[in-house]
Amino acid sequence: MTDASEFPHGIGKVATRELAAHGYTTYAHLTTVTAKHLLAIHGVGPKSIRILGEELAARGLAFADLDK
């Protein structure tokens, strides 16, 4: 199985695979969901969230903030 994702390898293969299985394969997809929601996905831990958050910020994006 090939991971069709634009995410960096630093988040890990399991995290990449599980994010893709849940429909998150682009940074734009991550702007529709909170970091807390992503942490509930198997294989996605604090390190993955930190890396993805940094990558989002570098693109002028952010995780969704549903508390607003």
PDB file of N, CA, C and O in Angstrom:
ATOM      1  N   MET A   1       0.843  -1.188   0.000  1.00  0.00           N
ATOM      2  CA  MET A   1       0.000   0.000   0.000  1.00  0.00           C
ATOM      3  C   MET A   1       0.879   1.238   0.000  1.00  0.00           C
ATOM      4  O   MET A   1       1.799   1.342   0.811  1.00  0.00           O
ATOM      5  N   THR A   2       0.614   2.167  -0.887  1.00  0.00           N
ATOM      6  CA  THR A   2       1.356   3.412  -0.962  1.00  0.00           C
ATOM      7  C   THR A   2       0.576   4.502  -0.254  1.00  0.00           C
ATOM      8  O   THR A   2      -0.627   4.655  -0.464  1.00  0.00           O
ATOM      9  N   ASP A   3       1.273   5.263   0.591  1.00  0.00           N
ATOM     10  CA  ASP A   3       0.626   6.365   1.277  1.00  0.00           C
ATOM     11  C   ASP A   3       0.577   7.562   0.341  1.00  0.00           C
ATOM     12  O   ASP A   3       1.610   8.160   0.039  1.00  0.00           O
ATOM     13  N   ALA A   4      -0.609   7.914  -0.114  1.00  0.00           N
ATOM     14  CA  ALA A   4      -0.782   9.075  -0.989  1.00  0.00           C
ATOM     15  C   ALA A   4      -1.007  10.294  -0.113  1.00  0.00           C
ATOM     16  O   ALA A   4      -2.124  10.795   0.008  1.00  0.00           O
ATOM     17  N   SER A   5       0.064  10.756   0.491  1.00  0.00           N
ATOM     18  CA  SER A   5      -0.022  11.837   1.459  1.00  0.00           C
ATOM     19  C   SER A   5       1.107  12.823   1.224  1.00  0.00           C
ATOM     20  O   SER A   5       2.186  12.447   0.767  1.00  0.00           O
ATOM     21  N   GLU A   6       0.855  14.086   1.538  1.00  0.00           N
ATOM     22  CA  GLU A   6       1.902  15.092   1.413  1.00  0.00           C
ATOM     23  C   GLU A   6       2.615  15.332   2.741  1.00  0.00           C
ATOM     24  O   GLU A   6       3.439  16.241   2.843  1.00  0.00           O
ATOM     25  N   PHE A   7       2.310  14.537   3.746  1.00  0.00           N
ATOM     26  CA  PHE A   7       2.881  14.744   5.072  1.00  0.00           C
ATOM     27  C   PHE A   7       4.331  14.271   5.146  1.00  0.00           C
ATOM     28  O   PHE A   7       4.729  13.354   4.428  1.00  0.00           O
ATOM     29  N   PRO A   8       5.123  14.907   6.023  1.00  0.00           N
ATOM     30  CA  PRO A   8       6.536  14.536   6.145  1.00  0.00           C
ATOM     31  C   PRO A   8       6.700  13.144   6.752  1.00  0.00           C
ATOM     32  O   PRO A   8       5.869  12.696   7.542  1.00  0.00           O
ATOM     33  N   HIS A   9       7.774  12.475   6.374  1.00  0.00           N
ATOM     34  CA  HIS A   9       8.047  11.134   6.895  1.00  0.00           C
ATOM     35  C   HIS A   9       8.273  11.147   8.398  1.00  0.00           C
ATOM     36  O   HIS A   9       8.120  10.113   9.049  1.00  0.00           O
ATOM     37  N   GLY A  10       8.627  12.275   8.956  1.00  0.00           N
ATOM     38  CA  GLY A  10       8.919  12.381  10.379  1.00  0.00           C
ATOM     39  C   GLY A  10       7.754  12.065  11.297  1.00  0.00           C
ATOM     40  O   GLY A  10       7.951  11.835  12.490  1.00  0.00           O
ATOM     41  N   ILE A  11       6.537  12.051  10.754  1.00  0.00           N
ATOM     42  CA  ILE A  11       5.403  11.737  11.629  1.00  0.00           C
ATOM     43  C   ILE A  11       5.222  10.237  11.798  1.00  0.00           C
ATOM     44  O   ILE A  11       4.463   9.796  12.660  1.00  0.00           O
ATOM     45  N   GLY A  12       5.904   9.463  10.993  1.00  0.00           N
ATOM     46  CA  GLY A  12       5.840   8.005  11.118  1.00  0.00           C
ATOM     47  C   GLY A  12       4.890   7.365  10.130  1.00  0.00           C
ATOM     48  O   GLY A  12       3.911   7.969   9.691  1.00  0.00           O
ATOM     49  N   LYS A  13       5.203   6.130   9.793  1.00  0.00           N
ATOM     50  CA  LYS A  13       4.404   5.392   8.814  1.00  0.00           C
ATOM     51  C   LYS A  13       3.010   5.079   9.329  1.00  0.00           C
ATOM     52  O   LYS A  13       2.035   5.180   8.583  1.00  0.00           O
ATOM     53  N   VAL A  14       2.904   4.699  10.603  1.00  0.00           N
ATOM     54  CA  VAL A  14       1.596   4.352  11.154  1.00  0.00           C
ATOM     55  C   VAL A  14       0.700   5.584  11.172  1.00  0.00           C
ATOM     56  O   VAL A  14      -0.462   5.515  10.773  1.00  0.00           O
ATOM     57  N   ALA A  15       1.235   6.707  11.631  1.00  0.00           N
ATOM     58  CA  ALA A  15       0.442   7.936  11.676  1.00  0.00           C
ATOM     59  C   ALA A  15      -0.002   8.335  10.274  1.00  0.00           C
ATOM     60  O   ALA A  15      -1.162   8.692  10.068  1.00  0.00           O
ATOM     61  N   THR A  16       0.906   8.276   9.315  1.00  0.00           N
ATOM     62  CA  THR A  16       0.577   8.638   7.935  1.00  0.00           C
ATOM     63  C   THR A  16      -0.522   7.728   7.393  1.00  0.00           C
ATOM     64  O   THR A  16      -1.486   8.196   6.785  1.00  0.00           O
ATOM     65  N   ARG A  17      -0.367   6.435   7.618  1.00  0.00           N
ATOM     66  CA  ARG A  17      -1.354   5.456   7.135  1.00  0.00           C
ATOM     67  C   ARG A  17      -2.720   5.677   7.781  1.00  0.00           C
ATOM     68  O   ARG A  17      -3.744   5.670   7.099  1.00  0.00           O
ATOM     69  N   GLU A  18      -2.728   5.872   9.091  1.00  0.00           N
ATOM     70  CA  GLU A  18      -3.994   6.042   9.799  1.00  0.00           C
ATOM     71  C   GLU A  18      -4.675   7.362   9.446  1.00  0.00           C
ATOM     72  O   GLU A  18      -5.900   7.413   9.334  1.00  0.00           O
ATOM     73  N   LEU A  19      -3.900   8.421   9.272  1.00  0.00           N
ATOM     74  CA  LEU A  19      -4.494   9.690   8.833  1.00  0.00           C
ATOM     75  C   LEU A  19      -5.143   9.515   7.465  1.00  0.00           C
ATOM     76  O   LEU A  19      -6.259   9.984   7.240  1.00  0.00           O
ATOM     77  N   ALA A  20      -4.452   8.846   6.559  1.00  0.00           N
ATOM     78  CA  ALA A  20      -5.004   8.601   5.225  1.00  0.00           C
ATOM     79  C   ALA A  20      -6.268   7.748   5.303  1.00  0.00           C
ATOM     80  O   ALA A  20      -7.231   7.996   4.578  1.00  0.00           O
ATOM     81  N   ALA A  21      -6.267   6.757   6.171  1.00  0.00           N
ATOM     82  CA  ALA A  21      -7.441   5.890   6.335  1.00  0.00           C
ATOM     83  C   ALA A  21      -8.656   6.671   6.822  1.00  0.00           C
ATOM     84  O   ALA A  21      -9.797   6.283   6.571  1.00  0.00           O
ATOM     85  N   HIS A  22      -8.399   7.781   7.523  1.00  0.00           N
ATOM     86  CA  HIS A  22      -9.478   8.636   8.018  1.00  0.00           C
ATOM     87  C   HIS A  22      -9.768   9.799   7.066  1.00  0.00           C
ATOM     88  O   HIS A  22     -10.565  10.681   7.388  1.00  0.00           O
ATOM     89  N   GLY A  23      -9.127   9.801   5.903  1.00  0.00           N
ATOM     90  CA  GLY A  23      -9.407  10.810   4.891  1.00  0.00           C
ATOM     91  C   GLY A  23      -8.550  12.058   4.955  1.00  0.00           C
ATOM     92  O   GLY A  23      -8.838  13.035   4.265  1.00  0.00           O
ATOM     93  N   TYR A  24      -7.496  12.049   5.772  1.00  0.00           N
ATOM     94  CA  TYR A  24      -6.612  13.205   5.901  1.00  0.00           C
ATOM     95  C   TYR A  24      -5.314  12.936   5.138  1.00  0.00           C
ATOM     96  O   TYR A  24      -4.423  12.248   5.635  1.00  0.00           O
ATOM     97  N   THR A  25      -5.220  13.481   3.939  1.00  0.00           N
ATOM     98  CA  THR A  25      -4.032  13.251   3.120  1.00  0.00           C
ATOM     99  C   THR A  25      -3.353  14.541   2.685  1.00  0.00           C
ATOM    100  O   THR A  25      -2.278  14.504   2.087  1.00  0.00           O
ATOM    101  N   THR A  26      -3.972  15.684   2.979  1.00  0.00           N
ATOM    102  CA  THR A  26      -3.375  16.969   2.620  1.00  0.00           C
ATOM    103  C   THR A  26      -3.431  17.906   3.828  1.00  0.00           C
ATOM    104  O   THR A  26      -4.197  17.690   4.767  1.00  0.00           O
ATOM    105  N   TYR A  27      -2.614  18.933   3.783  1.00  0.00           N
ATOM    106  CA  TYR A  27      -2.634  19.918   4.866  1.00  0.00           C
ATOM    107  C   TYR A  27      -3.977  20.628   4.924  1.00  0.00           C
ATOM    108  O   TYR A  27      -4.443  20.977   6.009  1.00  0.00           O
ATOM    109  N   ALA A  28      -4.604  20.848   3.779  1.00  0.00           N
ATOM    110  CA  ALA A  28      -5.922  21.484   3.762  1.00  0.00           C
ATOM    111  C   ALA A  28      -6.937  20.652   4.536  1.00  0.00           C
ATOM    112  O   ALA A  28      -7.806  21.206   5.209  1.00  0.00           O
ATOM    113  N   HIS A  29      -6.837  19.331   4.447  1.00  0.00           N
ATOM    114  CA  HIS A  29      -7.747  18.466   5.202  1.00  0.00           C
ATOM    115  C   HIS A  29      -7.603  18.691   6.700  1.00  0.00           C
ATOM    116  O   HIS A  29      -8.586  18.652   7.440  1.00  0.00           O
ATOM    117  N   LEU A  30      -6.365  18.927   7.143  1.00  0.00           N
ATOM    118  CA  LEU A  30      -6.123  19.091   8.578  1.00  0.00           C
ATOM    119  C   LEU A  30      -6.703  20.375   9.145  1.00  0.00           C
ATOM    120  O   LEU A  30      -6.869  20.488  10.360  1.00  0.00           O
ATOM    121  N   THR A  31      -7.013  21.343   8.296  1.00  0.00           N
ATOM    122  CA  THR A  31      -7.585  22.597   8.778  1.00  0.00           C
ATOM    123  C   THR A  31      -9.049  22.437   9.171  1.00  0.00           C
ATOM    124  O   THR A  31      -9.643  23.349   9.746  1.00  0.00           O
ATOM    125  N   THR A  32      -9.629  21.283   8.863  1.00  0.00           N
ATOM    126  CA  THR A  32     -11.037  21.041   9.171  1.00  0.00           C
ATOM    127  C   THR A  32     -11.235  20.242  10.453  1.00  0.00           C
ATOM    128  O   THR A  32     -12.365  19.914  10.814  1.00  0.00           O
ATOM    129  N   VAL A  33     -10.153  19.933  11.132  1.00  0.00           N
ATOM    130  CA  VAL A  33     -10.216  19.058  12.307  1.00  0.00           C
ATOM    131  C   VAL A  33      -9.302  19.605  13.403  1.00  0.00           C
ATOM    132  O   VAL A  33      -8.307  20.272  13.120  1.00  0.00           O
ATOM    133  N   THR A  34      -9.647  19.319  14.640  1.00  0.00           N
ATOM    134  CA  THR A  34      -8.821  19.781  15.753  1.00  0.00           C
ATOM    135  C   THR A  34      -7.673  18.818  16.016  1.00  0.00           C
ATOM    136  O   THR A  34      -7.736  17.642  15.659  1.00  0.00           O
ATOM    137  N   ALA A  35      -6.636  19.328  16.637  1.00  0.00           N
ATOM    138  CA  ALA A  35      -5.509  18.485  17.030  1.00  0.00           C
ATOM    139  C   ALA A  35      -5.988  17.410  18.007  1.00  0.00           C
ATOM    140  O   ALA A  35      -5.518  16.273  17.960  1.00  0.00           O
ATOM    141  N   LYS A  36      -6.911  17.763  18.881  1.00  0.00           N
ATOM    142  CA  LYS A  36      -7.437  16.802  19.862  1.00  0.00           C
ATOM    143  C   LYS A  36      -8.110  15.623  19.150  1.00  0.00           C
ATOM    144  O   LYS A  36      -7.953  14.473  19.559  1.00  0.00           O
ATOM    145  N   HIS A  37      -8.851  15.915  18.097  1.00  0.00           N
ATOM    146  CA  HIS A  37      -9.500  14.851  17.332  1.00  0.00           C
ATOM    147  C   HIS A  37      -8.454  13.934  16.695  1.00  0.00           C
ATOM    148  O   HIS A  37      -8.592  12.711  16.718  1.00  0.00           O
ATOM    149  N   LEU A  38      -7.418  14.534  16.132  1.00  0.00           N
ATOM    150  CA  LEU A  38      -6.368  13.739  15.493  1.00  0.00           C
ATOM    151  C   LEU A  38      -5.632  12.870  16.508  1.00  0.00           C
ATOM    152  O   LEU A  38      -5.243  11.745  16.194  1.00  0.00           O
ATOM    153  N   LEU A  39      -5.440  13.378  17.711  1.00  0.00           N
ATOM    154  CA  LEU A  39      -4.761  12.596  18.749  1.00  0.00           C
ATOM    155  C   LEU A  39      -5.533  11.327  19.119  1.00  0.00           C
ATOM    156  O   LEU A  39      -4.951  10.369  19.627  1.00  0.00           O
ATOM    157  N   ALA A  40      -6.823  11.324  18.867  1.00  0.00           N
ATOM    158  CA  ALA A  40      -7.645  10.148  19.170  1.00  0.00           C
ATOM    159  C   ALA A  40      -7.469   9.037  18.137  1.00  0.00           C
ATOM    160  O   ALA A  40      -7.941   7.920  18.345  1.00  0.00           O
ATOM    161  N   ILE A  41      -6.799   9.332  17.035  1.00  0.00           N
ATOM    162  CA  ILE A  41      -6.563   8.334  15.983  1.00  0.00           C
ATOM    163  C   ILE A  41      -5.343   7.495  16.356  1.00  0.00           C
ATOM    164  O   ILE A  41      -4.299   8.032  16.727  1.00  0.00           O
ATOM    165  N   HIS A  42      -5.484   6.186  16.256  1.00  0.00           N
ATOM    166  CA  HIS A  42      -4.397   5.261  16.551  1.00  0.00           C
ATOM    167  C   HIS A  42      -3.148   5.646  15.778  1.00  0.00           C
ATOM    168  O   HIS A  42      -3.211   5.874  14.570  1.00  0.00           O
ATOM    169  N   GLY A  43      -2.018   5.720  16.462  1.00  0.00           N
ATOM    170  CA  GLY A  43      -0.751   5.996  15.809  1.00  0.00           C
ATOM    171  C   GLY A  43      -0.393   7.464  15.693  1.00  0.00           C
ATOM    172  O   GLY A  43       0.732   7.804  15.325  1.00  0.00           O
ATOM    173  N   VAL A  44      -1.341   8.338  16.004  1.00  0.00           N
ATOM    174  CA  VAL A  44      -1.087   9.779  15.937  1.00  0.00           C
ATOM    175  C   VAL A  44      -0.858  10.280  17.356  1.00  0.00           C
ATOM    176  O   VAL A  44      -1.780  10.316  18.172  1.00  0.00           O
ATOM    177  N   GLY A  45       0.369  10.663  17.637  1.00  0.00           N
ATOM    178  CA  GLY A  45       0.718  11.119  18.977  1.00  0.00           C
ATOM    179  C   GLY A  45       1.145  12.571  19.004  1.00  0.00           C
ATOM    180  O   GLY A  45       1.093  13.268  17.991  1.00  0.00           O
ATOM    181  N   PRO A  46       1.570  13.021  20.181  1.00  0.00           N
ATOM    182  CA  PRO A  46       1.983  14.420  20.333  1.00  0.00           C
ATOM    183  C   PRO A  46       3.088  14.851  19.372  1.00  0.00           C
ATOM    184  O   PRO A  46       3.079  15.986  18.895  1.00  0.00           O
ATOM    185  N   LYS A  47       4.037  13.966  19.081  1.00  0.00           N
ATOM    186  CA  LYS A  47       5.117  14.314  18.151  1.00  0.00           C
ATOM    187  C   LYS A  47       4.556  14.573  16.760  1.00  0.00           C
ATOM    188  O   LYS A  47       4.942  15.541  16.104  1.00  0.00           O
ATOM    189  N   SER A  48       3.647  13.714  16.307  1.00  0.00           N
ATOM    190  CA  SER A  48       3.026  13.899  14.995  1.00  0.00           C
ATOM    191  C   SER A  48       2.264  15.216  14.942  1.00  0.00           C
ATOM    192  O   SER A  48       2.347  15.948  13.956  1.00  0.00           O
ATOM    193  N   ILE A  49       1.528  15.512  15.994  1.00  0.00           N
ATOM    194  CA  ILE A  49       0.751  16.755  16.048  1.00  0.00           C
ATOM    195  C   ILE A  49       1.678  17.963  16.013  1.00  0.00           C
ATOM    196  O   ILE A  49       1.390  18.947  15.332  1.00  0.00           O
ATOM    197  N   ARG A  50       2.788  17.893  16.744  1.00  0.00           N
ATOM    198  CA  ARG A  50       3.746  19.003  16.749  1.00  0.00           C
ATOM    199  C   ARG A  50       4.310  19.233  15.352  1.00  0.00           C
ATOM    200  O   ARG A  50       4.352  20.366  14.872  1.00  0.00           O
ATOM    201  N   ILE A  51       4.741  18.159  14.705  1.00  0.00           N
ATOM    202  CA  ILE A  51       5.320  18.272  13.367  1.00  0.00           C
ATOM    203  C   ILE A  51       4.288  18.792  12.370  1.00  0.00           C
ATOM    204  O   ILE A  51       4.579  19.690  11.580  1.00  0.00           O
ATOM    205  N   LEU A  52       3.091  18.231  12.408  1.00  0.00           N
ATOM    206  CA  LEU A  52       2.052  18.671  11.485  1.00  0.00           C
ATOM    207  C   LEU A  52       1.652  20.122  11.753  1.00  0.00           C
ATOM    208  O   LEU A  52       1.401  20.880  10.816  1.00  0.00           O
ATOM    209  N   GLY A  53       1.593  20.510  13.025  1.00  0.00           N
ATOM    210  CA  GLY A  53       1.278  21.890  13.373  1.00  0.00           C
ATOM    211  C   GLY A  53       2.320  22.854  12.840  1.00  0.00           C
ATOM    212  O   GLY A  53       1.984  23.930  12.346  1.00  0.00           O
ATOM    213  N   GLU A  54       3.590  22.468  12.940  1.00  0.00           N
ATOM    214  CA  GLU A  54       4.670  23.300  12.404  1.00  0.00           C
ATOM    215  C   GLU A  54       4.576  23.415  10.879  1.00  0.00           C
ATOM    216  O   GLU A  54       4.781  24.490  10.314  1.00  0.00           O
ATOM    217  N   GLU A  55       4.267  22.307  10.232  1.00  0.00           N
ATOM    218  CA  GLU A  55       4.122  22.318   8.775  1.00  0.00           C
ATOM    219  C   GLU A  55       2.921  23.168   8.347  1.00  0.00           C
ATOM    220  O   GLU A  55       2.993  23.896   7.357  1.00  0.00           O
ATOM    221  N   LEU A  56       1.831  23.072   9.090  1.00  0.00           N
ATOM    222  CA  LEU A  56       0.665  23.909   8.798  1.00  0.00           C
ATOM    223  C   LEU A  56       1.023  25.380   8.938  1.00  0.00           C
ATOM    224  O   LEU A  56       0.714  26.185   8.059  1.00  0.00           O
ATOM    225  N   ALA A  57       1.678  25.733  10.046  1.00  0.00           N
ATOM    226  CA  ALA A  57       2.047  27.131  10.297  1.00  0.00           C
ATOM    227  C   ALA A  57       2.957  27.671   9.199  1.00  0.00           C
ATOM    228  O   ALA A  57       2.828  28.827   8.795  1.00  0.00           O
ATOM    229  N   ALA A  58       3.872  26.839   8.719  1.00  0.00           N
ATOM    230  CA  ALA A  58       4.773  27.257   7.650  1.00  0.00           C
ATOM    231  C   ALA A  58       4.014  27.574   6.361  1.00  0.00           C
ATOM    232  O   ALA A  58       4.507  28.304   5.501  1.00  0.00           O
ATOM    233  N   ARG A  59       2.819  27.020   6.241  1.00  0.00           N
ATOM    234  CA  ARG A  59       1.978  27.249   5.066  1.00  0.00           C
ATOM    235  C   ARG A  59       0.888  28.289   5.337  1.00  0.00           C
ATOM    236  O   ARG A  59       0.027  28.530   4.491  1.00  0.00           O
ATOM    237  N   GLY A  60       0.933  28.899   6.520  1.00  0.00           N
ATOM    238  CA  GLY A  60      -0.077  29.891   6.884  1.00  0.00           C
ATOM    239  C   GLY A  60      -1.409  29.277   7.259  1.00  0.00           C
ATOM    240  O   GLY A  60      -2.448  29.931   7.170  1.00  0.00           O
ATOM    241  N   LEU A  61      -1.383  28.011   7.680  1.00  0.00           N
ATOM    242  CA  LEU A  61      -2.592  27.274   8.037  1.00  0.00           C
ATOM    243  C   LEU A  61      -2.531  26.861   9.501  1.00  0.00           C
ATOM    244  O   LEU A  61      -1.513  27.049  10.166  1.00  0.00           O
ATOM    245  N   ALA A  62      -3.635  26.296   9.999  1.00  0.00           N
ATOM    246  CA  ALA A  62      -3.682  25.796  11.374  1.00  0.00           C
ATOM    247  C   ALA A  62      -4.764  24.730  11.494  1.00  0.00           C
ATOM    248  O   ALA A  62      -5.668  24.643  10.662  1.00  0.00           O
ATOM    249  N   PHE A  63      -4.654  23.924  12.541  1.00  0.00           N
ATOM    250  CA  PHE A  63      -5.720  22.984  12.854  1.00  0.00           C
ATOM    251  C   PHE A  63      -6.992  23.779  13.139  1.00  0.00           C
ATOM    252  O   PHE A  63      -6.918  24.952  13.504  1.00  0.00           O
ATOM    253  N   ALA A  64      -8.137  23.161  12.980  1.00  0.00           N
ATOM    254  CA  ALA A  64      -9.399  23.823  13.313  1.00  0.00           C
ATOM    255  C   ALA A  64      -9.447  24.091  14.801  1.00  0.00           C
ATOM    256  O   ALA A  64      -8.917  23.316  15.597  1.00  0.00           O
ATOM    257  N   ASP A  65     -10.081  25.184  15.174  1.00  0.00           N
ATOM    258  CA  ASP A  65     -10.285  25.523  16.587  1.00  0.00           C
ATOM    259  C   ASP A  65     -11.781  25.637  16.791  1.00  0.00           C
ATOM    260  O   ASP A  65     -12.363  26.710  16.629  1.00  0.00           O
ATOM    261  N   LEU A  66     -12.402  24.519  17.149  1.00  0.00           N
ATOM    262  CA  LEU A  66     -13.859  24.472  17.259  1.00  0.00           C
ATOM    263  C   LEU A  66     -14.376  25.101  18.543  1.00  0.00           C
ATOM    264  O   LEU A  66     -15.587  25.187  18.741  1.00  0.00           O
ATOM    265  N   ASP A  67     -13.471  25.544  19.426  1.00  0.00           N
ATOM    266  CA  ASP A  67     -13.898  26.187  20.671  1.00  0.00           C
ATOM    267  C   ASP A  67     -14.284  27.643  20.463  1.00  0.00           C
ATOM    268  O   ASP A  67     -14.842  28.267  21.366  1.00  0.00           O
ATOM    269  N   LYS A  68     -13.999  28.191  19.296  1.00  0.00           N
ATOM    270  CA  LYS A  68     -14.310  29.603  19.021  1.00  0.00           C
ATOM    271  C   LYS A  68     -15.780  29.775  18.746  1.00  0.00           C
ATOM    272  O   LYS A  68     -16.234  30.890  18.493  1.00  0.00           O
TER     273      LYS A  68
END
